[in-house]
Amino acid sequence: MRRAAIIGWGDYTPPAVLSNMDLASVIDTSDEWIQTRSGIKERRISHVSNADMATAAAKQALAAADLSGDEMDLIIVATCSPDRAVPSVAAYVQRQLGGVGATMDLNAACSGFVYALSVANGMIAAGTVNRALIIGAERLSSFIDLQDRTTAVLFGDGAGAVVVEATEGPEGVLSSNLHSDGSLSEILTIRGAGTEGVFDPDVPHTVDMEGREVFRNAVTRMGEGAVVALENAGLDVEDIDVLISHQANIRIIDATARRLSIDPDTVYTNIHAYGNTSAASIPIALSEALDQGAIKPGDVVAMVAFGGGLTWGAAILRWGDRVTRHHRIEHDLPGTDKTGLELLAARVRGLDLA
Ligand SMILES: CC(C)(COP(=O)(O)OP(=O)(O)OC[C@H]1O[C@@H](n2cnc3c(N)ncnc32)[C@H](O)[C@@H]1OP(=O)(O)O)[C@@H](O)C(=O)NCCC(=O)NCCS
């Protein structure tokens, strides 16, 4: 059966670090609270646009696959923090990479990468495209509300990317399932970043979240999604070699793993270093897991995600023979001499570091 296999991967995590201690210097929180309740130690704040981060991750993924941008039939950027409403981040990525394949952004919030992978797999299975670049890229620091300590400590910026190619072999996406419960749309929202904010500048463009409700739904729904995806792939929980969950909260990841009765050693996490990077979190984790040798040829990799909407989804993949990059390239973006806190201060009204 024709399906999509991942043949290249890459990531871009901005150099400017925002530690828990940095946050504790400007809001009423502590390193101990943040680590205990979320598992986060630090996150990154971007000094470049979403499109630049997305392109940097994409260039690595293309080099890893030994392909170029103009060989892509499709570019999807999963994001809920695009630089502009029009055109898409994906169009700007294509502007930097070349090519005339289809481009689109996909907003399923933090589930975006699993959604985009599933869409690309469907288009490959249908024969519409042969190769696609799938990117998760987010600049959620733009939406941080430092008056709300329950959300301000959770999010960070970054991008991850994969190149997928049609295969008739045993590797690739074995199954996926995508869901959403729109009745829960208000428990996680960024209202003013859309046209609501254009018509009424008083609508805040910051994250508004009922943390406990999101937490409860995340654990239940990600577990359900994984079970259905496994069934559809004809596999059991014991067959999972590596679980890559959306990195939102270490307690959510641990609770989901317990619910699935999955061996904790199979769970890859990097939330301590980047916080919640929304749609970017799974491809960043995947890229790091591969580079650290955590994924072996033929491994069954499960991806599970949830996010605003409330969306959730899961994908089961069998890895191919190659777990190393064809080429490894350094990023060509300019650096920054600003700290994470200085970059955040520049975009958060009322934050005076003096
Ligand atoms: C946000 C979250 C970390 C809060 O953890 P929690 O254990 O549920 O904490 P609660 O909201 O019950 O708050 C407990 C206490 O900590 C306080 N608190 C909240 N944020 C705090 C912070 N950053 N620092 C210190 N104290 C904080 C609260 O005010 C509350 O104090 P009170 O008991 O005196 O009222 C957790 O609910 C969560 O991760 N939810 C899911 C969020 C998520 O994943 N969102 C993204 C989806 S893609």
Ligand as a Chemical Component Dictionary entry (heavy atoms), coordinates in Angstrom:
data_LIG
# 
_chem_comp.id                   LIG 
_chem_comp.type                 NON-POLYMER 
_chem_comp.pdbx_formal_charge   0 
_chem_comp.three_letter_code    LIG 
# 
loop_
_chem_comp_atom.comp_id 
_chem_comp_atom.atom_id 
_chem_comp_atom.alt_atom_id 
_chem_comp_atom.type_symbol 
_chem_comp_atom.charge 
_chem_comp_atom.model_Cartn_x 
_chem_comp_atom.model_Cartn_y 
_chem_comp_atom.model_Cartn_z 
_chem_comp_atom.pdbx_ordinal 
LIG C1  C1  C 0 -1.398 24.932 33.971 1  
LIG C2  C2  C 0 -1.010 23.781 34.899 2  
LIG C3  C3  C 0 0.503  23.583 34.852 3  
LIG C4  C4  C 0 -1.402 24.191 36.312 4  
LIG O1  O1  O 0 -1.071 23.136 37.198 5  
LIG P1  P1  P 0 -2.120 22.697 38.305 6  
LIG O2  O2  O 0 -1.454 21.653 39.113 7  
LIG O3  O3  O 0 -3.394 22.338 37.601 8  
LIG O4  O4  O 0 -2.258 24.006 39.143 9  
LIG P2  P2  P 0 -3.589 24.777 39.529 10 
LIG O5  O5  O 0 -4.104 25.511 38.337 11 
LIG O6  O6  O 0 -4.497 23.844 40.239 12 
LIG O7  O7  O 0 -3.009 25.844 40.552 13 
LIG C5  C5  C 0 -2.498 25.429 41.804 14 
LIG C6  C6  C 0 -1.960 26.656 42.523 15 
LIG O8  O8  O 0 -0.743 27.103 41.885 16 
LIG C7  C7  C 0 -0.844 28.492 41.602 17 
LIG N1  N1  N 0 -0.076 28.759 40.390 18 
LIG C8  C8  C 0 -0.508 28.718 39.115 19 
LIG N2  N2  N 0 0.489  29.027 38.283 20 
LIG C9  C9  C 0 1.567  29.266 39.058 21 
LIG C10 C10 C 0 2.905  29.642 38.765 22 
LIG N3  N3  N 0 3.361  29.805 37.532 23 
LIG N4  N4  N 0 3.746  29.781 39.802 24 
LIG C11 C11 C 0 3.348  29.620 41.072 25 
LIG N5  N5  N 0 2.085  29.276 41.403 26 
LIG C12 C12 C 0 1.216  29.102 40.403 27 
LIG C13 C13 C 0 -2.316 28.748 41.430 28 
LIG O9  O9  O 0 -2.630 30.110 41.636 29 
LIG C14 C14 C 0 -2.907 27.850 42.490 30 
LIG O10 O10 O 0 -2.794 28.504 43.729 31 
LIG P3  P3  P 0 -3.973 28.418 44.827 32 
LIG O11 O11 O 0 -4.069 26.954 45.170 33 
LIG O12 O12 O 0 -3.472 29.278 45.932 34 
LIG O13 O13 O 0 -5.193 28.940 44.141 35 
LIG C15 C15 C 0 -1.728 22.477 34.531 36 
LIG O14 O14 O 0 -3.114 22.585 34.798 37 
LIG C16 C16 C 0 -1.556 22.135 33.073 38 
LIG O15 O15 O 0 -0.465 21.880 32.625 39 
LIG N6  N6  N 0 -2.663 22.052 32.303 40 
LIG C17 C17 C 0 -2.600 21.742 30.909 41 
LIG C18 C18 C 0 -2.074 22.931 30.175 42 
LIG C19 C19 C 0 -1.642 22.612 28.788 43 
LIG O16 O16 O 0 -1.068 21.588 28.550 44 
LIG N7  N7  N 0 -1.903 23.525 27.862 45 
LIG C20 C20 C 0 -1.471 23.434 26.529 46 
LIG C21 C21 C 0 -2.315 22.510 25.764 47 
LIG S1  S1  S 0 -1.619 22.162 24.210 48 
# 
loop_
_chem_comp_bond.comp_id 
_chem_comp_bond.atom_id_1 
_chem_comp_bond.atom_id_2 
_chem_comp_bond.value_order 
_chem_comp_bond.pdbx_ordinal 
LIG C1  C2  SING 1  
LIG C2  C3  SING 2  
LIG C2  C4  SING 3  
LIG C2  C15 SING 4  
LIG C4  O1  SING 5  
LIG O1  P1  SING 6  
LIG P1  O2  DOUB 7  
LIG P1  O3  SING 8  
LIG P1  O4  SING 9  
LIG O4  P2  SING 10 
LIG P2  O5  DOUB 11 
LIG P2  O6  SING 12 
LIG P2  O7  SING 13 
LIG O7  C5  SING 14 
LIG C5  C6  SING 15 
LIG C6  O8  SING 16 
LIG C6  C14 SING 17 
LIG O8  C7  SING 18 
LIG C7  N1  SING 19 
LIG C7  C13 SING 20 
LIG N1  C8  SING 21 
LIG N1  C12 SING 22 
LIG C8  N2  DOUB 23 
LIG N2  C9  SING 24 
LIG C9  C10 SING 25 
LIG C9  C12 DOUB 26 
LIG C10 N3  SING 27 
LIG C10 N4  DOUB 28 
LIG N4  C11 SING 29 
LIG C11 N5  DOUB 30 
LIG N5  C12 SING 31 
LIG C13 O9  SING 32 
LIG C13 C14 SING 33 
LIG C14 O10 SING 34 
LIG O10 P3  SING 35 
LIG P3  O11 DOUB 36 
LIG P3  O12 SING 37 
LIG P3  O13 SING 38 
LIG C15 O14 SING 39 
LIG C15 C16 SING 40 
LIG C16 O15 DOUB 41 
LIG C16 N6  SING 42 
LIG N6  C17 SING 43 
LIG C17 C18 SING 44 
LIG C18 C19 SING 45 
LIG C19 O16 DOUB 46 
LIG C19 N7  SING 47 
LIG N7  C20 SING 48 
LIG C20 C21 SING 49 
LIG C21 S1  SING 50 
# 
